[in-house]
Amino acid sequence: MKFNEAISVLKLLGTRPEDAMTIQQIVQKWNSLHAEKLGLRTAQRYLSELSTDSADGNALVQVDTSSR
């Protein structure tokens, strides 16, 4: 997932349990706010990537340590 996509998804999500949304609601909200449409399977993949319990997954941003 690209960094800007992750930020966009995180902006859609609430911080309180009563603000919880279904995946269909997330897709509808995304599609009403963005020109690039989001599919159901893509939304499911994004949320899966954001909710992994492991730190072994790919970072959202690749850090360039070659220069100071």
Order of alpha helices (4+ residues) and beta strands (2+ residues): alpha-alpha-alpha
